[in-house]
């Protein structure tokens, strides 16, 4: 299960392999394709 946080400005931070990746409203998770949050 992938964890995620949403910043005050709506930016989504997705925890991928211990690294938080900043994405603009969408989370791109390795090996799982695109996940819309």
NUKOL-819217 format. One line per 4 residues: number of its first residue (from 0); their letters; for each residue x, z negated, y of N, C-alpha, C, CB. Coordinates in Angstrom, 3 decimals. Glycine has a CB too. Example, Ala and Ser with C-alpha at 12.3 -4.5 7.8 and 13.67 -1.06 7.14 Angstrom:
2
0	as	13.190:-7.800:-5.690:12.300:-7.800:-4.500:13.200:-7.800:-3.300:11.308:-9.046:-4.473; 12.850:-7.080:-2.250:13.670:-7.140:-1.060:12.900:-7.870:0.030:14.084:-5.725:-0.598
This chain:
37
0	xxxx	0.850:0.000:-1.197:0.000:0.000:0.000:0.879:0.000:1.238:-0.958:-1.226:0.011; 0.563:0.875:2.181:1.356:0.976:3.408:0.735:0.082:4.481:1.440:2.457:3.902; 1.593:-0.676:5.155:1.099:-1.496:6.254:1.196:-0.722:7.558:1.885:-2.818:6.350; 0.373:-1.091:8.528:0.456:-0.432:9.825:0.006:-1.372:10.933:-0.389:0.844:9.835
4	xxxx	0.481:-1.065:12.140:0.083:-1.829:13.315:-0.330:-0.834:14.384:1.238:-2.767:13.820; -1.254:-1.248:15.240:-1.647:-0.394:16.356:-1.265:-1.100:17.646:-3.179:-0.071:16.321; -0.452:-0.424:18.450:0.001:-1.003:19.708:-1.107:-1.033:20.746:1.186:-0.229:20.243; -0.855:-1.726:21.840:-1.860:-1.859:22.901:-2.235:-0.520:23.506:-1.354:-2.781:23.989
8	xxxx	-1.276:0.442:23.446:-1.552:1.761:24.025:-2.123:2.720:22.989:-0.280:2.352:24.629; -2.429:2.205:21.805:-3.022:3.047:20.776:-2.012:3.701:19.854:-3.844:4.096:21.412; -0.714:3.478:20.130:0.313:4.033:19.268:0.293:3.332:17.916:1.697:3.909:19.921; 0.421:4.122:16.871:0.402:3.561:15.525:1.822:3.425:14.996:-0.441:4.436:14.581
12	xxxx	2.130:2.248:14.476:3.426:2.017:13.847:3.187:1.833:12.357:4.157:0.771:14.466; 3.792:2.714:11.564:3.580:2.650:10.124:4.847:2.169:9.447:3.152:4.020:9.565; 4.692:1.200:8.571:5.836:0.655:7.848:6.127:1.538:6.643:5.574:-0.814:7.408; 7.189:2.332:6.738:7.565:3.252:5.667:8.962:2.892:5.196:7.499:4.738:6.142
16	xxxx	9.060:2.409:3.971:10.352:2.023:3.387:11.125:1.064:4.291:11.197:3.267:3.114; 10.425:0.127:4.905:11.071:-0.878:5.732:11.299:-0.454:7.163:12.359:-1.249:5.134; 11.027:0.822:7.471:11.224:1.305:8.839:9.876:1.577:9.480:12.101:2.583:8.859; 9.717:1.142:10.718:8.482:1.446:11.429:8.662:2.762:12.171:8.098:0.298:12.410
20	xxxx	7.788:3.698:11.875:7.885:5.026:12.458:6.794:5.172:13.511:7.765:6.131:11.369; 7.198:5.515:14.737:6.236:5.667:15.817:5.633:7.062:15.771:6.897:5.404:17.185; 4.320:7.123:15.697:3.636:8.403:15.649:2.482:8.396:16.642:3.131:8.706:14.223; 2.102:9.553:17.097:1.037:9.651:18.093:-0.340:9.714:17.466:1.249:10.861:18.957
24	xxxx	-0.846:8.587:17.057:-2.201:8.530:16.552:-2.345:8.883:15.080:-3.046:9.427:17.343; -1.291:9.420:14.461:-1.369:9.757:13.040:-0.166:9.193:12.318:-1.456:11.283:12.834; -0.379:8.833:11.075:0.715:8.319:10.264:1.105:9.361:9.236:0.326:6.994:9.578; 2.371:9.700:9.205:2.859:10.627:8.199:3.647:9.815:7.189:3.733:11.766:8.831
28	xxxx	3.096:9.669:6.005:3.711:8.823:4.988:4.347:9.703:3.920:2.669:7.863:4.359; 5.617:9.463:3.663:6.357:10.267:2.701:5.669:10.272:1.342:7.783:9.749:2.564; 5.614:11.438:0.739:5.073:11.647:-0.603:3.571:11.424:-0.700:5.763:10.742:-1.565; 2.932:11.111:0.405:1.487:10.901:0.351:0.734:11.813:1.313:1.164:9.455:0.660
32	xxxx	1.470:12.658:2.036:0.788:13.555:2.962:0.351:12.870:4.241:-0.402:14.161:2.295; -0.587:13.487:4.927:-1.025:12.988:6.224:-2.175:12.006:6.081:-1.437:14.141:7.122; -2.052:10.896:6.786:-3.107:9.889:6.770:-3.603:9.706:8.197:-2.600:8.534:6.169; -4.875:9.914:8.406:-5.438:9.728:9.742:-5.926:8.300:9.896:-6.589:10.724:10.003
36	x	-5.443:7.632:10.932:-5.845:6.246:11.156:-6.828:6.170:12.309:-4.621:5.358:11.435
